[in-house]
Amino acid sequence: MAELEKKIQQKNEAMKAIGRRTSIARVLLSFGISMILLILGLLFAISETGGLPLIIAVLGAGAFFFFTYLFLAIKYAKTKTKEQERKKLSVKKMTSTIILLFILSALIIYSFVFFITIIKIPDATAVSKQSYIQTLFPLIIAYFASMPFIMVLWYKTSPGMAARFILKVHKLLVWKSKKTIVKTMVIDVPQHTSFFVIVKRAFTAMTFSLFTTYSIWLQFISPIGFQVGSTTQDTVTNFLAFCGSYFLNHCIPLIASYIIWFWALPPSWLLDDAGIVFYRKKLDQREPATIRTVSDWFLSMVKAIVGTSGLIAYAAKLKEAVETLATMGTVATLHLSLVQIAVFILGFPFFGTMLMGIILLLFQESQGNKLKTFLYQEIIKDQKDPKIKLKYNLDPRLMKIRLEQLDDLQEQTLLKYYGENFVHDPPLEESKKDFTKIGEYSEEELARK
């Protein structure tokens, strides 16, 4: 009873301190719902389907949720603490990332516009158009409106998954003993946005998407490939069937992969940003001591499964797509844009997933200060909870790694022995005088060397 009262008191004190603070999750959810409704309303209007009353109702509901989003966004900005204001994301250091973001966005919009305009191909039958629209609309909504919901998923789950899952698995598998030293710790990590880190992470997410779609979904769950209809159908109907099957069986699974891998990718990147590493040394084996990030250790196991199989499977499907289009003679017959088809059909698995990855990573970067805070709070909670048996005993405070030069060499090295090469190298004992530095190395000294 006393423990329950303590928790109630703690919650009341927290609510007083928080005041009217609103969560970024609420802001994103209202924005996501407005995006779904507004995009759906515009698609109804462009395709001339659904009727005017439905279009007005959908757009009206979308406008309502959009204004709700604006209200919550303003409220969120006003209730930021002074501590948050001092730790803003540097837009100047994101210039290269923003340029890449605009290039990828332009490519995707350029190709998407083409697939919207072909709805009005005069030679297409009403049935083929309807079937095509039923696959195009979900794709556009999934791609452009799913990101706020994925952001909420990443934001809400990343700290917990990193602390309660990845660190627990690490504690379970990388154990210490009398002959093995293992220490998990937090080290100082520069908190600046890096273009190369974002691109590397987005590329990793893209490879996971390819694996999910081409090595799992198309191989085992939906082995449809590229559907083109029967040989008796006209070229337009075949082409629309081809696009529809591509949207349904290739593009949507690529987008869904960002939900499927929520437990592995964002928590691992958060562990990196939080500077969580582990030191491991064998006391009875000839094996150098290592300092390694927990995320690298964890993702190496996952990547062993993912590997390059997704890229190989994608290359096979890419060849199939080219052969299918060539068989239909689509470009020559319909005078379609070969560039737009290539950008989307052949490039979406790269451009589309990379663009999604960069947007999601920039969001995670913008919330990095809070996510790290939540992660450290989860770590502290683990240490205090008596019900948790498997504790990883991680102190969230920074630990400084010292590099100290000793006036000694490795055990069992021959100090007075001459070399046996063509020119007899002098004994190591005589060479020691050439290396005068003894003691601790500072980071400034190492940066100059």
Secondary structure per residue as TSV (DSSP state, phi and psi in degrees):
chain	resnum	aa	ss	phi	psi
A	1	M	-	360.0	-42.1
A	2	A	H	-63.2	-36.8
A	3	E	H	-66.8	-40.1
A	4	L	H	-64.0	-43.8
A	5	E	H	-62.6	-36.9
A	6	K	H	-63.7	-41.7
A	7	K	H	-67.5	-38.7
A	8	I	H	-64.4	-42.6
A	9	Q	H	-63.2	-42.3
A	10	Q	H	-61.8	-41.0
A	11	K	H	-66.6	-41.3
A	12	N	H	-63.6	-41.9
A	13	E	H	-63.8	-40.1
A	14	A	H	-65.3	-40.2
A	15	M	H	-65.3	-34.9
A	16	K	H	-65.8	-41.4
A	17	A	H	-69.9	-37.7
A	18	I	H	-71.8	-39.1
A	19	G	T	66.8	-128.2
A	20	R	T	-96.3	22.1
A	21	R	-	-59.3	134.2
A	22	T	-	-108.6	152.6
A	23	S	-	-88.0	147.8
A	24	I	H	-63.0	-25.1
A	25	A	H	-63.6	-42.1
A	26	R	H	-65.0	-39.2
A	27	V	H	-60.9	-46.5
A	28	L	H	-68.4	-39.6
A	29	L	H	-63.7	-43.1
A	30	S	H	-65.3	-37.1
A	31	F	H	-66.8	-41.8
A	32	G	H	-62.4	-44.0
A	33	I	H	-64.0	-41.1
A	34	S	H	-64.3	-37.9
A	35	M	H	-62.6	-45.0
A	36	I	H	-58.9	-49.3
A	37	L	H	-68.6	-42.5
A	38	L	H	-67.6	-42.4
A	39	I	H	-64.6	-42.6
A	40	L	H	-62.7	-42.8
A	41	G	H	-62.5	-43.2
A	42	L	H	-64.9	-39.5
A	43	L	H	-65.9	-39.0
A	44	F	H	-60.3	-42.3
A	45	A	H	-68.3	-43.6
A	46	I	H	-64.8	-43.4
A	47	S	H	-84.7	-4.3
A	48	E	T	57.2	43.9
A	49	T	-	-122.9	155.0
A	50	G	S	94.3	-23.5
A	51	G	-	86.2	154.4
A	52	L	H	-62.0	-44.3
A	53	P	H	-58.8	-41.2
A	54	L	H	-66.3	-41.2
A	55	I	H	-61.0	-45.6
A	56	I	H	-64.2	-41.7
A	57	A	H	-64.3	-44.1
A	58	V	H	-67.3	-45.2
A	59	L	H	-65.4	-36.4
A	60	G	H	-64.5	-43.9
A	61	A	H	-63.8	-39.1
A	62	G	H	-63.5	-40.4
A	63	A	H	-64.6	-39.2
A	64	F	H	-59.9	-49.0
A	65	F	H	-68.6	-28.9
A	66	F	H	-68.5	-42.2
A	67	F	H	-67.8	-33.2
A	68	T	H	-62.2	-42.2
A	69	Y	H	-59.8	-45.5
A	70	L	H	-61.9	-41.9
A	71	F	H	-60.9	-47.6
A	72	L	H	-67.8	-35.6
A	73	A	H	-65.2	-41.5
A	74	I	H	-65.9	-42.4
A	75	K	H	-63.1	-41.8
A	76	Y	H	-61.6	-42.6
A	77	A	H	-66.4	-36.7
A	78	K	H	-74.1	-26.9
A	79	T	T	-95.1	12.5
A	80	K	-	-67.5	141.4
A	81	T	-	-78.2	163.3
A	82	K	H	-62.3	-33.5
A	83	E	H	-63.1	-40.5
A	84	Q	H	-66.8	-39.5
A	85	E	H	-63.8	-31.4
A	86	R	H	-75.3	-16.2
A	87	K	S	-119.6	61.0
A	88	K	-	-85.0	158.6
A	89	L	-	-76.1	133.8
A	90	S	-	-84.1	110.2
A	91	V	S	-68.7	-33.9
A	92	K	G	-59.5	-38.1
A	93	K	G	-80.4	-3.6
A	94	M	G	-105.1	13.5
A	95	T	H	-56.9	-48.2
A	96	S	H	-62.9	-40.2
A	97	T	H	-65.3	-40.9
A	98	I	H	-66.3	-39.1
A	99	I	H	-62.1	-46.0
A	100	L	H	-62.1	-37.6
A	101	L	H	-62.0	-44.0
A	102	F	H	-67.3	-37.9
A	103	I	H	-63.7	-48.3
A	104	L	H	-65.1	-38.6
A	105	S	H	-63.0	-41.6
A	106	A	H	-62.8	-41.4
A	107	L	H	-63.5	-44.2
A	108	I	H	-67.7	-45.6
A	109	I	H	-64.0	-40.5
A	110	Y	H	-57.5	-43.9
A	111	S	H	-78.1	-35.3
A	112	F	H	-63.2	-40.1
A	113	V	H	-58.3	-39.4
A	114	F	H	-59.9	-44.6
A	115	F	H	-74.7	-15.4
A	116	I	H	-82.6	-40.6
A	117	T	H	-68.8	-28.5
A	118	I	G	-73.8	-3.3
A	119	I	G	-59.5	-31.3
A	120	K	G	-94.8	20.8
A	121	I	-	-60.1	122.1
A	122	P	T	-66.4	-27.5
A	123	D	T	-80.4	-10.9
A	124	A	S	-77.0	143.0
A	125	T	-	-76.7	160.3
A	126	A	H	-63.0	-38.0
A	127	V	H	-66.5	-44.3
A	128	S	H	-66.7	-36.8
A	129	K	H	-64.2	-45.0
A	130	Q	H	-62.3	-43.3
A	131	S	H	-63.6	-38.6
A	132	Y	H	-66.0	-45.5
A	133	I	H	-61.9	-36.9
A	134	Q	H	-65.2	-19.6
A	135	T	H	-101.5	-30.7
A	136	L	H	-70.2	-45.1
A	137	F	H	-59.7	-49.9
A	138	P	H	-59.2	-34.8
A	139	L	H	-65.2	-49.3
A	140	I	H	-62.4	-42.9
A	141	I	H	-65.1	-44.1
A	142	A	H	-61.7	-40.5
A	143	Y	H	-74.7	-50.1
A	144	F	H	-86.9	-24.0
A	145	A	H	-106.7	-9.1
A	146	S	H	-81.0	-22.7
A	147	M	H	-60.1	-41.9
A	148	P	H	-58.7	-38.2
A	149	F	H	-70.2	-37.4
A	150	I	H	-66.8	-37.4
A	151	M	H	-59.5	-44.9
A	152	V	H	-61.9	-43.8
A	153	L	H	-59.6	-47.4
A	154	W	H	-63.7	-44.3
A	155	Y	H	-62.9	-43.3
A	156	K	H	-76.9	-30.6
A	157	T	H	-103.3	-23.3
A	158	S	H	-57.2	-50.9
A	159	P	H	-61.3	-43.3
A	160	G	H	-66.1	-43.0
A	161	M	H	-66.3	-37.9
A	162	A	I	-65.2	-42.8
A	163	A	I	-80.9	-46.0
A	164	R	I	-89.8	-16.8
A	165	F	I	-114.0	-63.5
A	166	I	I	-64.5	-47.5
A	167	L	H	-65.9	-32.1
A	168	K	H	-67.9	-44.1
A	169	V	H	-62.2	-40.6
A	170	H	H	-62.9	-43.8
A	171	K	H	-62.3	-36.5
A	172	L	H	-72.6	-37.8
A	173	L	H	-97.7	-30.9
A	174	V	S	-104.6	81.8
A	175	W	-	-101.8	152.7
A	176	K	-	-99.2	160.6
A	177	S	B	-149.6	-170.0
A	178	K	T	-66.1	-22.6
A	179	K	T	-112.1	6.8
A	180	T	E	-138.7	124.7
A	181	I	E	-95.9	127.9
A	182	V	E	-134.2	126.4
A	183	K	E	-136.1	117.2
A	184	T	E	-91.3	134.8
A	185	M	E	-152.1	169.1
A	186	V	E	-111.0	123.7
A	187	I	-	-112.7	162.3
A	188	D	-	-69.8	128.2
A	189	V	-	-127.3	128.2
A	190	P	-	-57.2	132.3
A	191	Q	-	-101.3	39.9
A	192	H	-	-99.1	147.8
A	193	T	-	-71.1	132.5
A	194	S	-	-118.7	126.6
A	195	F	H	-61.5	-43.3
A	196	F	H	-68.9	-35.8
A	197	V	H	-66.5	-42.8
A	198	I	H	-64.1	-44.5
A	199	V	H	-64.6	-41.1
A	200	K	H	-61.8	-43.8
A	201	R	H	-68.0	-40.3
A	202	A	H	-64.3	-37.7
A	203	F	H	-65.4	-41.0
A	204	T	H	-60.9	-44.8
A	205	A	H	-61.4	-38.1
A	206	M	H	-63.8	-42.0
A	207	T	H	-65.3	-35.7
A	208	F	H	-66.2	-37.3
A	209	S	H	-65.2	-43.4
A	210	L	H	-61.7	-41.9
A	211	F	I	-62.7	-46.2
A	212	T	I	-60.4	-42.1
A	213	T	I	-80.9	-51.2
A	214	Y	I	-92.6	-25.0
A	215	S	I	-97.0	-21.4
A	216	I	I	-114.6	-61.7
A	217	W	I	-60.6	-54.9
A	218	L	I	-76.7	-20.4
A	219	Q	I	-86.4	-35.6
A	220	F	I	-121.0	-33.4
A	221	I	I	-96.8	-47.7
A	222	S	-	-134.4	72.2
A	223	P	T	-78.3	57.8
A	224	I	T	-88.4	-33.3
A	225	G	-	72.7	-137.1
A	226	F	-	-107.8	104.0
A	227	Q	-	-78.4	131.0
A	228	V	-	-126.4	7.1
A	229	G	-	79.1	-171.9
A	230	S	-	-86.4	162.2
A	231	T	T	-70.7	-15.9
A	232	T	T	-83.3	-12.7
A	233	Q	S	-79.3	157.4
A	234	D	-	-72.3	166.5
A	235	T	H	-62.8	-38.7
A	236	V	H	-62.8	-46.8
A	237	T	H	-61.9	-41.7
A	238	N	H	-62.6	-40.9
A	239	F	H	-67.1	-42.3
A	240	L	H	-65.1	-36.0
A	241	A	H	-66.6	-38.0
A	242	F	H	-61.4	-48.4
A	243	C	H	-63.7	-42.5
A	244	G	H	-62.2	-43.6
A	245	S	H	-66.7	-32.9
A	246	Y	H	-67.4	-45.1
A	247	F	I	-58.0	-46.5
A	248	L	I	-74.1	-42.7
A	249	N	I	-100.9	-9.8
A	250	H	I	-118.5	-54.8
A	251	C	I	-72.7	-48.6
A	252	I	H	-62.3	-42.7
A	253	P	H	-61.3	-33.9
A	254	L	H	-61.1	-41.7
A	255	I	H	-69.5	-41.2
A	256	A	H	-64.4	-22.1
A	257	S	H	-62.0	-27.3
A	258	Y	H	-69.7	-21.1
A	259	I	H	-85.9	-40.2
A	260	I	H	-62.2	-39.2
A	261	W	T	-96.9	22.0
A	262	F	T	-61.1	-26.1
A	263	W	T	-82.4	-12.0
A	264	A	T	-113.3	-50.6
A	265	L	H	-77.8	-62.4
A	266	P	H	-60.5	-38.4
A	267	P	H	-64.3	-35.9
A	268	S	H	-66.2	-43.2
A	269	W	H	-65.6	-34.8
A	270	L	H	-65.1	-39.9
A	271	L	H	-60.6	-39.2
A	272	D	H	-63.7	-48.8
A	273	D	H	-63.3	-30.1
A	274	A	T	-81.8	-5.3
A	275	G	T	74.4	29.4
A	276	I	E	-88.6	116.3
A	277	V	E	-130.4	173.6
A	278	F	E	-138.1	144.9
A	279	Y	E	-105.1	133.3
A	280	R	E	-138.7	131.6
A	281	K	E	-144.3	131.0
A	282	K	E	-87.9	132.3
A	283	L	S	-91.9	-14.4
A	284	D	S	-125.8	12.7
A	285	Q	S	-132.2	153.2
A	286	R	S	-82.3	80.2
A	287	E	-	-144.8	122.4
A	288	P	-	-61.9	146.5
A	289	A	-	-67.7	148.0
A	290	T	E	-130.9	148.3
A	291	I	E	-118.7	121.4
A	292	R	E	-139.1	146.7
A	293	T	E	-72.4	145.1
A	294	V	H	-64.1	-36.9
A	295	S	H	-64.9	-40.3
A	296	D	H	-64.3	-41.1
A	297	W	H	-61.3	-44.7
A	298	F	H	-70.4	-48.1
A	299	L	H	-68.0	-25.6
A	300	S	H	-63.0	-33.6
A	301	M	H	-70.8	-40.8
A	302	V	H	-69.7	-42.0
A	303	K	H	-66.3	-24.5
A	304	A	H	-62.4	-29.0
A	305	I	H	-84.8	-45.0
A	306	V	H	-70.2	-57.3
A	307	G	T	52.0	-143.8
A	308	T	T	-102.7	8.8
A	309	S	H	-61.6	-34.0
A	310	G	H	-64.7	-41.1
A	311	L	H	-64.7	-41.4
A	312	I	H	-65.9	-45.5
A	313	A	H	-64.2	-37.5
A	314	Y	H	-64.1	-41.8
A	315	A	H	-60.3	-39.2
A	316	A	H	-65.0	-43.8
A	317	K	H	-68.9	-31.4
A	318	L	H	-62.9	-43.8
A	319	K	H	-62.4	-40.4
A	320	E	H	-64.1	-38.7
A	321	A	H	-64.6	-44.4
A	322	V	H	-62.1	-44.1
A	323	E	H	-64.9	-37.8
A	324	T	H	-65.9	-46.3
A	325	L	H	-62.4	-39.8
A	326	A	H	-64.3	-38.4
A	327	T	H	-64.0	-39.2
A	328	M	H	-74.8	-23.7
A	329	G	T	64.1	32.4
A	330	T	H	-61.6	-48.0
A	331	V	H	-64.2	-45.2
A	332	A	H	-67.8	-38.7
A	333	T	H	-75.6	-44.2
A	334	L	H	-97.4	-4.6
A	335	H	T	56.4	43.1
A	336	L	-	-83.3	164.9
A	337	S	-	-78.2	109.4
A	338	L	H	-63.1	-37.5
A	339	V	H	-65.0	-46.0
A	340	Q	H	-64.5	-39.3
A	341	I	H	-63.6	-44.3
A	342	A	I	-64.6	-42.7
A	343	V	I	-60.5	-41.6
A	344	F	I	-86.5	-58.6
A	345	I	I	-61.7	-43.9
A	346	L	I	-92.6	-27.9
A	347	G	T	-103.6	-15.4
A	348	F	H	-56.7	-41.7
A	349	P	H	-57.2	-25.4
A	350	F	H	-94.4	-59.1
A	351	F	H	-65.6	-45.0
A	352	G	H	-64.7	-46.7
A	353	T	H	-72.2	-35.3
A	354	M	H	-63.2	-42.2
A	355	L	H	-62.4	-46.4
A	356	M	H	-59.6	-43.4
A	357	G	H	-61.4	-43.3
A	358	I	H	-66.0	-43.1
A	359	I	H	-61.6	-45.5
A	360	L	H	-65.9	-37.4
A	361	L	H	-69.0	-37.6
A	362	L	H	-65.2	-36.7
A	363	F	H	-64.1	-46.3
A	364	Q	H	-61.5	-35.7
A	365	E	H	-65.7	-41.0
A	366	S	H	-67.1	-25.7
A	367	Q	T	-104.2	12.4
A	368	G	H	-57.8	-39.4
A	369	N	H	-63.1	-41.7
A	370	K	H	-72.4	-40.8
A	371	L	H	-63.1	-40.6
A	372	K	H	-63.2	-41.2
A	373	T	H	-60.6	-45.8
A	374	F	H	-62.5	-38.7
A	375	L	H	-63.4	-46.9
A	376	Y	H	-64.3	-35.3
A	377	Q	H	-65.4	-38.0
A	378	E	H	-64.1	-39.1
A	379	I	H	-63.8	-45.1
A	380	I	H	-64.1	-39.7
A	381	K	H	-59.9	-38.0
A	382	D	H	-62.9	-39.2
A	383	Q	H	-68.8	-30.4
A	384	K	H	-90.1	-23.3
A	385	D	-	-76.3	114.2
A	386	P	T	-71.7	-16.9
A	387	K	T	-77.0	-19.8
A	388	I	-	-82.3	118.0
A	389	K	-	-85.5	-41.2
A	390	L	S	-91.3	87.9
A	391	K	-	-95.2	141.8
A	392	Y	-	-97.3	0.0
A	393	N	-	47.7	54.8
A	394	L	-	-108.5	121.7
A	395	D	-	-88.0	122.7
A	396	P	-	-71.9	-8.5
A	397	R	S	-72.4	152.6
A	398	L	B	-67.2	142.1
A	399	M	-	-117.8	128.5
A	400	K	-	-87.7	128.8
A	401	I	-	-93.5	121.1
A	402	R	-	-98.8	139.4
A	403	L	E	-111.0	111.3
A	404	E	E	-122.1	124.6
A	405	Q	E	-84.1	126.2
A	406	L	-	-101.4	153.5
A	407	D	S	-88.3	58.9
A	408	D	-	-156.7	164.6
A	409	L	-	-119.2	175.1
A	410	Q	-	-58.0	145.4
A	411	E	T	-56.2	141.3
A	412	Q	T	69.7	18.2
A	413	T	-	-85.8	138.6
A	414	L	-	-83.9	113.8
A	415	L	S	-85.5	-28.1
A	416	K	S	-109.1	13.5
A	417	Y	-	-94.0	130.5
A	418	Y	-	-77.5	146.7
A	419	G	-	-69.1	162.9
A	420	E	-	-116.4	25.4
A	421	N	S	-80.7	-176.1
A	422	F	S	-57.1	-41.9
A	423	V	S	-105.5	123.7
A	424	H	-	-70.2	110.8
A	425	D	-	-67.6	143.3
A	426	P	-	-67.2	157.5
A	427	P	-	-58.8	148.8
A	428	L	H	-61.8	-30.0
A	429	E	H	-60.8	-37.3
A	430	E	H	-74.1	-28.5
A	431	S	H	-79.1	-16.6
A	432	K	G	-60.7	-28.3
A	433	K	G	-69.1	-18.3
A	434	D	G	-75.3	-17.1
A	435	F	-	-110.1	97.9
A	436	T	-	-86.1	-21.5
A	437	K	-	-73.3	121.8
A	438	I	-	-128.6	137.9
A	439	G	E	113.0	-161.9
A	440	E	E	-81.3	139.1
A	441	Y	E	-96.6	132.9
A	442	S	-	-90.6	162.6
A	443	E	H	-66.6	-32.3
A	444	E	H	-65.5	-40.7
A	445	E	H	-64.5	-42.7
A	446	L	H	-67.1	-33.3
A	447	A	H	-67.5	-26.9
A	448	R	H	-85.2	-19.2
A	449	K	-	-82.5	360.0
